[in-house]
Amino acid sequence: MLSATIAAHPAAAAAITLRQRHSLRPRQPLRVPIGAAAPRRRMETARPSVVKAVASQGVPAVPPKLSFPILVNSCTGKMGKAVAEAAVSAGLQLVPVSFSATEVPDGKLKICDREIRIHDPSESEKILPSIMEEYPDLIVVDYTVPDAVNANAELYCKLGLPVVMGTTGGNRQLLHKTVQDANIYAVISPQMGKQVVAFLAAMEIMAGQFPDAFSGYKLEVMESHQATKLDVSGTAKAVISCFQKLGVSFDMDEVKLVRDPEEQVNVVGVPEEHLEGHAFHMYHLTSPDGTVSFEFQHNVCGRSIYAEGTVDAAMFLYTKIQSGAGKKLYDMIDVLREGNMR
């Protein structure tokens, strides 16, 4: 659920605690869903002009059916497995090889109807060249661990292997420099959820065009993730950065991190079946006199939004490679702007 609530009310509302708000709202649609204000009749009327505009730019309204080899590194992780399943569902050729330090029975992992041979990461430099030879047009998707980001990027660059880097962490500045210097095709993004990326882009536009619009406002931030995630999410940091540009004074250590399963279920409203994979974020702004408040909330259950976005990123990168595009380093904003998503 990606939504925003905007309200103006007496100062008494400002006394509602952050916890009380979350106990009431996460399971209910917020009052003003983003994009719900436009009447259906107006949208239908506008459709032909939109299609015409797209056609005039030479961009197909329906994405073409693509099939190319994709290697998911690593399939043993929950995110990697979700991406591999999404790739198979999209009709891509899932390469039956992956790399992981996690031991699996007989060194094999079954994903959908495919058997994936799992190799130790130390073997990747030796094995990948033969994989590239066997599977021309190969694209690798990286969902490993933060500590491996830079080393993996160096290897992909050394081999000239196009990559969609979904793994967060590592030295991001060095990561971008490594890829740019090697001049390989790549999509690098810490957030692969298409709709969340669109929300972040809107926040960036607002922050850039209306600096200090929320000057003096108080910001409260709550984010809930699975217990294994100990740090503040990159998405929350990006949104907070936008609010800071909008004039809000806020330090990252003020973020309320909810990692206790009982609190996540009873206070935040996370469904029990998604305790091991969710991302609930709430940003609440209150005016200096307490008479106005704004609330932005985006709740994600499961990993499908990220997996589907990753597959779209891989398809986007494949089309850029096939067309010989001059630009080679992209992010998810570029993928969204292209418009050819499923």
Contacts in CASP RR format, 6 or more apart in sequence:
PFRMAT RR
TARGET T0000
AUTHOR 0000-0000-0000
METHOD contacts of the structure
MODEL  1
MLSATIAAHPAAAAAITLRQRHSLRPRQPLRVPIGAAAPRRRMETARPSV
VKAVASQGVPAVPPKLSFPILVNSCTGKMGKAVAEAAVSAGLQLVPVSFS
ATEVPDGKLKICDREIRIHDPSESEKILPSIMEEYPDLIVVDYTVPDAVN
ANAELYCKLGLPVVMGTTGGNRQLLHKTVQDANIYAVISPQMGKQVVAFL
AAMEIMAGQFPDAFSGYKLEVMESHQATKLDVSGTAKAVISCFQKLGVSF
DMDEVKLVRDPEEQVNVVGVPEEHLEGHAFHMYHLTSPDGTVSFEFQHNV
CGRSIYAEGTVDAAMFLYTKIQSGAGKKLYDMIDVLREGNMR
1 29 0 8 1.000
1 297 0 8 1.000
1 298 0 8 1.000
1 299 0 8 1.000
1 300 0 8 1.000
2 34 0 8 1.000
2 195 0 8 1.000
2 196 0 8 1.000
2 199 0 8 1.000
2 297 0 8 1.000
2 298 0 8 1.000
2 299 0 8 1.000
3 29 0 8 1.000
3 30 0 8 1.000
3 32 0 8 1.000
3 33 0 8 1.000
3 34 0 8 1.000
3 297 0 8 1.000
3 298 0 8 1.000
4 30 0 8 1.000
4 32 0 8 1.000
4 33 0 8 1.000
4 34 0 8 1.000
4 294 0 8 1.000
4 295 0 8 1.000
4 296 0 8 1.000
4 297 0 8 1.000
5 25 0 8 1.000
5 30 0 8 1.000
5 31 0 8 1.000
5 32 0 8 1.000
5 294 0 8 1.000
5 295 0 8 1.000
5 296 0 8 1.000
5 297 0 8 1.000
6 32 0 8 1.000
6 294 0 8 1.000
6 295 0 8 1.000
7 13 0 8 1.000
7 31 0 8 1.000
7 292 0 8 1.000
7 293 0 8 1.000
7 294 0 8 1.000
7 295 0 8 1.000
8 291 0 8 1.000
8 292 0 8 1.000
8 293 0 8 1.000
9 291 0 8 1.000
9 292 0 8 1.000
9 293 0 8 1.000
10 291 0 8 1.000
11 289 0 8 1.000
11 290 0 8 1.000
11 291 0 8 1.000
13 290 0 8 1.000
13 293 0 8 1.000
14 286 0 8 1.000
14 290 0 8 1.000
14 291 0 8 1.000
14 293 0 8 1.000
18 220 0 8 1.000
18 222 0 8 1.000
18 256 0 8 1.000
18 282 0 8 1.000
18 284 0 8 1.000
19 267 0 8 1.000
21 282 0 8 1.000
21 284 0 8 1.000
21 295 0 8 1.000
22 222 0 8 1.000
22 267 0 8 1.000
22 268 0 8 1.000
22 269 0 8 1.000
22 282 0 8 1.000
23 266 0 8 1.000
23 267 0 8 1.000
23 269 0 8 1.000
25 297 0 8 1.000
26 268 0 8 1.000
26 269 0 8 1.000
26 270 0 8 1.000
26 280 0 8 1.000
26 297 0 8 1.000
26 299 0 8 1.000
27 269 0 8 1.000
30 295 0 8 1.000
30 297 0 8 1.000
34 199 0 8 1.000
51 61 0 8 1.000
54 61 0 8 1.000
55 61 0 8 1.000
59 338 0 8 1.000
59 339 0 8 1.000
59 340 0 8 1.000
60 340 0 8 1.000
63 315 0 8 1.000
63 340 0 8 1.000
63 341 0 8 1.000
63 342 0 8 1.000
64 340 0 8 1.000
66 92 0 8 1.000
66 315 0 8 1.000
66 318 0 8 1.000
66 319 0 8 1.000
67 91 0 8 1.000
67 92 0 8 1.000
67 93 0 8 1.000
68 92 0 8 1.000
68 93 0 8 1.000
68 137 0 8 1.000
68 138 0 8 1.000
68 139 0 8 1.000
68 318 0 8 1.000
69 92 0 8 1.000
69 93 0 8 1.000
69 94 0 8 1.000
69 95 0 8 1.000
69 135 0 8 1.000
69 136 0 8 1.000
69 137 0 8 1.000
69 138 0 8 1.000
69 139 0 8 1.000
70 87 0 8 1.000
70 92 0 8 1.000
70 93 0 8 1.000
70 94 0 8 1.000
70 95 0 8 1.000
70 138 0 8 1.000
70 139 0 8 1.000
70 140 0 8 1.000
70 141 0 8 1.000
70 314 0 8 1.000
71 95 0 8 1.000
71 97 0 8 1.000
71 98 0 8 1.000
71 131 0 8 1.000
71 135 0 8 1.000
71 138 0 8 1.000
71 139 0 8 1.000
71 140 0 8 1.000
71 141 0 8 1.000
72 80 0 8 1.000
72 83 0 8 1.000
72 84 0 8 1.000
72 87 0 8 1.000
72 94 0 8 1.000
72 95 0 8 1.000
72 98 0 8 1.000
72 140 0 8 1.000
72 141 0 8 1.000
72 143 0 8 1.000
73 98 0 8 1.000
73 99 0 8 1.000
73 100 0 8 1.000
73 124 0 8 1.000
73 140 0 8 1.000
73 141 0 8 1.000
73 142 0 8 1.000
73 143 0 8 1.000
73 144 0 8 1.000
73 152 0 8 1.000
74 80 0 8 1.000
74 98 0 8 1.000
74 99 0 8 1.000
74 100 0 8 1.000
74 102 0 8 1.000
74 118 0 8 1.000
74 143 0 8 1.000
74 144 0 8 1.000
75 81 0 8 1.000
75 84 0 8 1.000
75 98 0 8 1.000
75 100 0 8 1.000
75 109 0 8 1.000
75 111 0 8 1.000
75 116 0 8 1.000
75 118 0 8 1.000
76 98 0 8 1.000
76 100 0 8 1.000
76 102 0 8 1.000
76 104 0 8 1.000
76 109 0 8 1.000
76 118 0 8 1.000
77 100 0 8 1.000
77 102 0 8 1.000
77 143 0 8 1.000
78 276 0 8 1.000
78 277 0 8 1.000
78 303 0 8 1.000
79 143 0 8 1.000
79 303 0 8 1.000
79 306 0 8 1.000
79 307 0 8 1.000
80 141 0 8 1.000
80 143 0 8 1.000
80 307 0 8 1.000
81 111 0 8 1.000
82 303 0 8 1.000
82 304 0 8 1.000
82 306 0 8 1.000
82 307 0 8 1.000
83 141 0 8 1.000
83 143 0 8 1.000
83 306 0 8 1.000
83 307 0 8 1.000
83 310 0 8 1.000
83 311 0 8 1.000
84 94 0 8 1.000
84 111 0 8 1.000
84 112 0 8 1.000
84 114 0 8 1.000
84 116 0 8 1.000
85 111 0 8 1.000
85 112 0 8 1.000
85 307 0 8 1.000
86 304 0 8 1.000
86 307 0 8 1.000
86 308 0 8 1.000
86 310 0 8 1.000
86 311 0 8 1.000
87 94 0 8 1.000
87 141 0 8 1.000
87 311 0 8 1.000
87 314 0 8 1.000
88 94 0 8 1.000
88 111 0 8 1.000
88 112 0 8 1.000
88 114 0 8 1.000
89 112 0 8 1.000
90 311 0 8 1.000
90 315 0 8 1.000
90 342 0 8 1.000
92 311 0 8 1.000
92 314 0 8 1.000
92 315 0 8 1.000
93 135 0 8 1.000
94 111 0 8 1.000
94 112 0 8 1.000
94 114 0 8 1.000
94 116 0 8 1.000
95 131 0 8 1.000
95 135 0 8 1.000
95 138 0 8 1.000
96 114 0 8 1.000
96 115 0 8 1.000
96 116 0 8 1.000
96 117 0 8 1.000
97 116 0 8 1.000
97 117 0 8 1.000
97 119 0 8 1.000
97 127 0 8 1.000
97 131 0 8 1.000
98 109 0 8 1.000
98 116 0 8 1.000
98 117 0 8 1.000
98 118 0 8 1.000
98 119 0 8 1.000
99 118 0 8 1.000
99 119 0 8 1.000
99 120 0 8 1.000
99 121 0 8 1.000
99 123 0 8 1.000
99 124 0 8 1.000
99 127 0 8 1.000
99 144 0 8 1.000
100 118 0 8 1.000
100 119 0 8 1.000
100 120 0 8 1.000
100 121 0 8 1.000
100 144 0 8 1.000
101 120 0 8 1.000
101 121 0 8 1.000
102 118 0 8 1.000
104 118 0 8 1.000
107 117 0 8 1.000
107 118 0 8 1.000
108 115 0 8 1.000
108 116 0 8 1.000
108 117 0 8 1.000
108 118 0 8 1.000
109 115 0 8 1.000
109 116 0 8 1.000
109 118 0 8 1.000
110 116 0 8 1.000
119 127 0 8 1.000
121 144 0 8 1.000
121 148 0 8 1.000
124 152 0 8 1.000
124 155 0 8 1.000
125 155 0 8 1.000
125 158 0 8 1.000
128 155 0 8 1.000
128 159 0 8 1.000
128 161 0 8 1.000
129 159 0 8 1.000
131 138 0 8 1.000
132 138 0 8 1.000
132 159 0 8 1.000
132 161 0 8 1.000
137 318 0 8 1.000
137 321 0 8 1.000
137 322 0 8 1.000
138 161 0 8 1.000
138 162 0 8 1.000
139 161 0 8 1.000
139 162 0 8 1.000
139 163 0 8 1.000
139 164 0 8 1.000
139 314 0 8 1.000
139 317 0 8 1.000
139 318 0 8 1.000
139 321 0 8 1.000
140 156 0 8 1.000
140 161 0 8 1.000
140 162 0 8 1.000
140 163 0 8 1.000
140 164 0 8 1.000
141 163 0 8 1.000
141 164 0 8 1.000
141 166 0 8 1.000
141 310 0 8 1.000
141 314 0 8 1.000
142 149 0 8 1.000
142 152 0 8 1.000
142 153 0 8 1.000
142 156 0 8 1.000
142 163 0 8 1.000
142 164 0 8 1.000
142 165 0 8 1.000
142 166 0 8 1.000
142 167 0 8 1.000
143 166 0 8 1.000
143 167 0 8 1.000
143 310 0 8 1.000
144 152 0 8 1.000
144 167 0 8 1.000
145 167 0 8 1.000
146 167 0 8 1.000
146 168 0 8 1.000
146 169 0 8 1.000
146 170 0 8 1.000
147 170 0 8 1.000
148 167 0 8 1.000
149 165 0 8 1.000
149 167 0 8 1.000
149 169 0 8 1.000
149 170 0 8 1.000
149 171 0 8 1.000
149 175 0 8 1.000
150 170 0 8 1.000
150 171 0 8 1.000
150 174 0 8 1.000
150 175 0 8 1.000
150 178 0 8 1.000
152 167 0 8 1.000
153 163 0 8 1.000
153 165 0 8 1.000
153 175 0 8 1.000
153 178 0 8 1.000
153 179 0 8 1.000
154 178 0 8 1.000
155 161 0 8 1.000
156 162 0 8 1.000
156 163 0 8 1.000
156 184 0 8 1.000
156 186 0 8 1.000
157 178 0 8 1.000
157 179 0 8 1.000
157 181 0 8 1.000
157 182 0 8 1.000
157 184 0 8 1.000
158 182 0 8 1.000
160 182 0 8 1.000
160 184 0 8 1.000
161 184 0 8 1.000
162 184 0 8 1.000
162 185 0 8 1.000
162 186 0 8 1.000
162 317 0 8 1.000
162 321 0 8 1.000
163 179 0 8 1.000
163 184 0 8 1.000
163 185 0 8 1.000
163 186 0 8 1.000
163 187 0 8 1.000
164 186 0 8 1.000
164 187 0 8 1.000
164 310 0 8 1.000
164 313 0 8 1.000
164 314 0 8 1.000
164 317 0 8 1.000
165 175 0 8 1.000
165 186 0 8 1.000
165 187 0 8 1.000
165 188 0 8 1.000
165 189 0 8 1.000
166 188 0 8 1.000
166 189 0 8 1.000
166 190 0 8 1.000
166 192 0 8 1.000
166 310 0 8 1.000
168 190 0 8 1.000
168 234 0 8 1.000
169 190 0 8 1.000
172 190 0 8 1.000
175 188 0 8 1.000
176 188 0 8 1.000
176 329 0 8 1.000
179 186 0 8 1.000
179 188 0 8 1.000
179 329 0 8 1.000
180 329 0 8 1.000
183 328 0 8 1.000
184 328 0 8 1.000
185 317 0 8 1.000
185 320 0 8 1.000
185 321 0 8 1.000
185 325 0 8 1.000
185 328 0 8 1.000
185 329 0 8 1.000
186 317 0 8 1.000
186 328 0 8 1.000
186 329 0 8 1.000
186 330 0 8 1.000
187 313 0 8 1.000
187 314 0 8 1.000
187 316 0 8 1.000
187 317 0 8 1.000
187 330 0 8 1.000
187 331 0 8 1.000
187 332 0 8 1.000
187 334 0 8 1.000
187 335 0 8 1.000
188 329 0 8 1.000
188 330 0 8 1.000
188 331 0 8 1.000
189 197 0 8 1.000
189 313 0 8 1.000
189 331 0 8 1.000
189 332 0 8 1.000
190 234 0 8 1.000
190 235 0 8 1.000
191 197 0 8 1.000
191 200 0 8 1.000
191 234 0 8 1.000
191 235 0 8 1.000
191 238 0 8 1.000
191 306 0 8 1.000
191 332 0 8 1.000
192 306 0 8 1.000
192 307 0 8 1.000
192 309 0 8 1.000
192 310 0 8 1.000
192 313 0 8 1.000
192 332 0 8 1.000
193 305 0 8 1.000
193 306 0 8 1.000
193 308 0 8 1.000
193 309 0 8 1.000
193 332 0 8 1.000
194 305 0 8 1.000
194 308 0 8 1.000
194 309 0 8 1.000
194 312 0 8 1.000
194 332 0 8 1.000
194 335 0 8 1.000
194 336 0 8 1.000
194 341 0 8 1.000
195 305 0 8 1.000
196 235 0 8 1.000
196 298 0 8 1.000
196 300 0 8 1.000
196 305 0 8 1.000
197 332 0 8 1.000
197 333 0 8 1.000
197 336 0 8 1.000
198 336 0 8 1.000
199 298 0 8 1.000
200 235 0 8 1.000
200 238 0 8 1.000
200 239 0 8 1.000
200 242 0 8 1.000
201 333 0 8 1.000
201 336 0 8 1.000
203 238 0 8 1.000
203 239 0 8 1.000
203 242 0 8 1.000
204 242 0 8 1.000
206 213 0 8 1.000
206 242 0 8 1.000
206 246 0 8 1.000
207 241 0 8 1.000
207 242 0 8 1.000
207 243 0 8 1.000
207 245 0 8 1.000
207 246 0 8 1.000
208 245 0 8 1.000
210 246 0 8 1.000
211 245 0 8 1.000
211 246 0 8 1.000
211 247 0 8 1.000
212 246 0 8 1.000
212 247 0 8 1.000
213 246 0 8 1.000
213 247 0 8 1.000
214 243 0 8 1.000
214 246 0 8 1.000
214 247 0 8 1.000
214 248 0 8 1.000
214 285 0 8 1.000
214 294 0 8 1.000
215 246 0 8 1.000
215 247 0 8 1.000
215 248 0 8 1.000
216 247 0 8 1.000
216 248 0 8 1.000
216 249 0 8 1.000
216 287 0 8 1.000
216 288 0 8 1.000
217 247 0 8 1.000
217 248 0 8 1.000
217 285 0 8 1.000
217 286 0 8 1.000
217 287 0 8 1.000
217 288 0 8 1.000
217 294 0 8 1.000
218 248 0 8 1.000
218 285 0 8 1.000
218 286 0 8 1.000
218 288 0 8 1.000
219 240 0 8 1.000
219 243 0 8 1.000
219 248 0 8 1.000
219 249 0 8 1.000
219 250 0 8 1.000
219 254 0 8 1.000
219 283 0 8 1.000
219 284 0 8 1.000
219 285 0 8 1.000
220 256 0 8 1.000
220 282 0 8 1.000
220 283 0 8 1.000
220 284 0 8 1.000
220 286 0 8 1.000
221 236 0 8 1.000
221 240 0 8 1.000
221 250 0 8 1.000
221 254 0 8 1.000
221 255 0 8 1.000
221 256 0 8 1.000
221 281 0 8 1.000
221 282 0 8 1.000
221 283 0 8 1.000
221 284 0 8 1.000
222 255 0 8 1.000
222 256 0 8 1.000
222 258 0 8 1.000
222 268 0 8 1.000
222 280 0 8 1.000
222 281 0 8 1.000
222 282 0 8 1.000
223 232 0 8 1.000
223 233 0 8 1.000
223 236 0 8 1.000
223 255 0 8 1.000
223 256 0 8 1.000
223 257 0 8 1.000
223 258 0 8 1.000
223 279 0 8 1.000
223 280 0 8 1.000
223 281 0 8 1.000
223 282 0 8 1.000
224 257 0 8 1.000
224 258 0 8 1.000
224 259 0 8 1.000
224 264 0 8 1.000
224 268 0 8 1.000
224 270 0 8 1.000
224 278 0 8 1.000
224 279 0 8 1.000
224 280 0 8 1.000
224 281 0 8 1.000
225 233 0 8 1.000
225 257 0 8 1.000
225 259 0 8 1.000
225 277 0 8 1.000
225 278 0 8 1.000
225 279 0 8 1.000
225 280 0 8 1.000
226 259 0 8 1.000
226 275 0 8 1.000
226 276 0 8 1.000
226 277 0 8 1.000
226 278 0 8 1.000
227 259 0 8 1.000
227 260 0 8 1.000
227 261 0 8 1.000
227 275 0 8 1.000
229 259 0 8 1.000
230 259 0 8 1.000
232 252 0 8 1.000
232 255 0 8 1.000
232 257 0 8 1.000
233 279 0 8 1.000
233 281 0 8 1.000
235 279 0 8 1.000
235 281 0 8 1.000
236 255 0 8 1.000
236 281 0 8 1.000
237 252 0 8 1.000
239 281 0 8 1.000
239 283 0 8 1.000
239 296 0 8 1.000
240 250 0 8 1.000
240 252 0 8 1.000
240 255 0 8 1.000
240 283 0 8 1.000
243 250 0 8 1.000
243 283 0 8 1.000
243 285 0 8 1.000
244 250 0 8 1.000
248 285 0 8 1.000
258 264 0 8 1.000
258 267 0 8 1.000
258 268 0 8 1.000
258 280 0 8 1.000
261 275 0 8 1.000
264 270 0 8 1.000
264 275 0 8 1.000
264 278 0 8 1.000
264 280 0 8 1.000
265 271 0 8 1.000
265 272 0 8 1.000
265 275 0 8 1.000
268 280 0 8 1.000
269 280 0 8 1.000
270 278 0 8 1.000
270 280 0 8 1.000
270 301 0 8 1.000
271 278 0 8 1.000
271 301 0 8 1.000
274 301 0 8 1.000
274 302 0 8 1.000
277 301 0 8 1.000
277 302 0 8 1.000
277 303 0 8 1.000
278 299 0 8 1.000
278 300 0 8 1.000
278 301 0 8 1.000
278 302 0 8 1.000
279 298 0 8 1.000
279 299 0 8 1.000
279 300 0 8 1.000
280 297 0 8 1.000
280 298 0 8 1.000
280 299 0 8 1.000
280 300 0 8 1.000
281 297 0 8 1.000
281 298 0 8 1.000
281 299 0 8 1.000
282 295 0 8 1.000
282 296 0 8 1.000
282 297 0 8 1.000
283 295 0 8 1.000
283 296 0 8 1.000
283 297 0 8 1.000
284 293 0 8 1.000
284 294 0 8 1.000
284 295 0 8 1.000
285 293 0 8 1.000
285 294 0 8 1.000
285 295 0 8 1.000
286 292 0 8 1.000
286 293 0 8 1.000
287 293 0 8 1.000
308 342 0 8 1.000
309 332 0 8 1.000
309 335 0 8 1.000
309 341 0 8 1.000
311 342 0 8 1.000
312 335 0 8 1.000
312 341 0 8 1.000
312 342 0 8 1.000
313 332 0 8 1.000
313 335 0 8 1.000
315 340 0 8 1.000
316 330 0 8 1.000
316 334 0 8 1.000
316 335 0 8 1.000
316 338 0 8 1.000
316 340 0 8 1.000
317 330 0 8 1.000
319 340 0 8 1.000
320 327 0 8 1.000
320 328 0 8 1.000
320 330 0 8 1.000
335 341 0 8 1.000
END
